[in-house]
Amino acid sequence: MVLFLYSYLCPGDCLKPYVFHTLKKSLVPLALGGLGIGTTEFVMMGLLPDIARNFHISIPAAGHLISAYAAGVVIGAPLLVAFSGSFAPKKILLALMGLFTLFNGLSAIAPGNTTLLVMRLLAGLPHGAFFGVGSVVASRLAEKGKEARAISMMFAGLTLANLLVVPLGTYVGHHYSWRYTFGIVTLIGLITIIFLQLWMPAIPVSRSGNFKSELRVFQRWEPWLILLTTAIGTGGLFAWISYIAPLMTSVSHFSPNSVSYIMILAGLGMVVGNMVGGKLADKMEPVKACMILLTCMTIVLVLIFFFSEIQILSLCFTFMAAALSIALATPIQLLMIRTATGGELIGAAATQAAFNVGNALGAFFGGLPILAGFGYNSPSLVGAAMALGGIFFATRLARRNRAMPSHRLNDLLSPTQ
């Protein structure tokens, strides 16, 4: 399914021109920031046993470190955008990456679980704001009609983190120390700061009002429908991926040692899916792209429920589900930027917060059937139901857009330059 979408969007050998045409020097710092953020967010899942053993706590207690980071993202996304005031985007990005680097560096030397918990919360604060401001910056740096592909280059860092750096960080944590892994994240943060200073142009301030006036964009239903599409729809991914290890070992009957390689396969799917999402959102209205991707995700999650016992199919569906999930990131972000006219920064940051709400909701609801005694393939059915919920809200948004006066719709959907 993903490869079909890719062949439709990229007939022939179009990968090379896609990468080289999109990869402007000014977008490299955003991709590096995504690399660091993606690493610190996802590597924790693999480090929990090592941290629990080091601090003499249970793995469920160590799992609170994941929740703390997600809470930091939700809190920090609107809060840091509010405090950024009328600063230029380059200064905002430098400040956010400075905070990210500082708190990840302090995580590496945390003396105990409580200190690390606080550092994880603080390290999560810049996450949503960086992606929110970065996506607006990327859309302004892009050529007309290629805004989505520019945004996807920022998310490419996150996908490469899952493919390369997260497995590396997990290996380092297992065989040496989890503290070295946070040292790697800190180093990526420092490199990002250097490249932001050298290669990010001084983009003029585009905020036309203060934070209070920007919040007025949420007086309309459209931004809320985008947030609901994000939180509920992408929650379907997290309902599945939160329990992928027991699914693969208990249902698909892979050995526990194979799980790390399966996660690399999922990371490869995210890399491909990110390119698909960027191309798709540039070829059609972002809301339509979201509906197509959520429909495909629903189908794949249902197939996982029924056919995960067949190993080869389980691997294929893992690749496809991971690809479809990350493919949603760019069209949803672009949709919010074009919808939240006058409040693009707060809108884009709120979308990142909604992704992490989806993370929490998916993991929670996906765990309920397991607690009720159903198999480890049951969370994928919960995920399919959540993806259907995302389709519902996206459909409502599309209907409101069609009912909107043409001049107002053009104002919302025209690319932001």
VENHU-V683963 format. One record per residue. N is the residue number from 1. SS is DSSP state (~ for helix, > for strand, _ for the rest). Layout:
n/ss
N/SS
N/SS
//
This chain:
n/ss
1/_
2/~
3/~
4/~
5/~
6/~
7/~
8/~
9/~
10/_
11/_
12/_
13/_
14/_
15/~
16/~
17/~
18/~
19/~
20/~
21/~
22/~
23/_
24/_
25/~
26/~
27/~
28/~
29/~
30/~
31/~
32/~
33/~
34/~
35/~
36/~
37/~
38/~
39/~
40/~
41/~
42/~
43/~
44/~
45/~
46/~
47/~
48/~
49/~
50/~
51/~
52/~
53/~
54/~
55/~
56/_
57/_
58/_
59/~
60/~
61/~
62/~
63/_
64/~
65/~
66/~
67/~
68/~
69/~
70/~
71/~
72/~
73/~
74/~
75/~
76/~
77/~
78/~
79/~
80/~
81/~
82/~
83/~
84/~
85/_
86/_
87/_
88/_
89/~
90/~
91/~
92/~
93/~
94/~
95/~
96/~
97/~
98/~
99/~
100/~
101/~
102/~
103/~
104/~
105/~
106/~
107/~
108/~
109/_
110/_
111/_
112/_
113/~
114/~
115/~
116/~
117/~
118/~
119/~
120/~
121/~
122/~
123/~
124/~
125/~
126/~
127/~
128/~
129/~
130/~
131/~
132/~
133/~
134/~
135/~
136/~
137/~
138/~
139/~
140/~
141/~
142/_
143/_
144/_
145/_
146/_
147/~
148/~
149/~
150/~
151/~
152/~
153/~
154/~
155/~
156/~
157/~
158/~
159/~
160/~
161/~
162/~
163/~
164/~
165/~
166/~
167/~
168/~
169/~
170/~
171/~
172/~
173/~
174/~
175/~
176/_
177/_
178/~
179/~
180/~
181/~
182/~
183/~
184/~
185/~
186/~
187/~
188/~
189/~
190/~
191/~
192/~
193/~
194/~
195/~
196/~
197/~
198/~
199/~
200/_
201/_
202/_
203/_
204/_
205/_
206/_
207/_
208/_
209/_
210/_
211/~
212/~
213/~
214/~
215/~
216/~
217/~
218/~
219/~
220/_
221/~
222/~
223/~
224/~
225/~
226/~
227/~
228/~
229/~
230/~
231/~
232/~
233/~
234/_
235/~
236/~
237/~
238/~
239/~
240/~
241/~
242/_
243/_
244/~
245/~
246/~
247/~
248/~
249/~
250/~
251/~
252/_
253/_
254/_
255/_
256/~
257/~
258/~
259/~
260/~
261/~
262/~
263/~
264/~
265/~
266/~
267/~
268/~
269/~
270/~
271/~
272/~
273/~
274/~
275/~
276/~
277/~
278/~
279/~
280/~
281/~
282/~
283/~
284/_
285/_
286/~
287/~
288/~
289/~
290/~
291/~
292/~
293/~
294/~
295/~
296/~
297/~
298/~
299/~
300/~
301/~
302/~
303/~
304/~
305/~
306/~
307/~
308/_
309/_
310/_
311/~
312/~
313/~
314/~
315/~
316/~
317/~
318/~
319/~
320/~
321/~
322/~
323/~
324/~
325/~
326/~
327/~
328/~
329/~
330/~
331/~
332/~
333/~
334/~
335/~
336/~
337/~
338/~
339/~
340/_
341/_
342/_
343/_
344/~
345/~
346/~
347/~
348/~
349/~
350/~
351/~
352/~
353/~
354/~
355/~
356/~
357/~
358/~
359/~
360/~
361/~
362/~
363/~
364/~
365/~
366/~
367/~
368/~
369/~
370/~
371/~
372/_
373/_
374/_
375/_
376/_
377/_
378/~
379/~
380/~
381/~
382/~
383/~
384/~
385/~
386/~
387/~
388/~
389/~
390/~
391/~
392/~
393/~
394/~
395/~
396/~
397/~
398/~
399/~
400/~
401/~
402/~
403/~
404/_
405/_
406/~
407/~
408/~
409/~
410/~
411/~
412/~
413/~
414/_
415/_
416/_
417/_
//
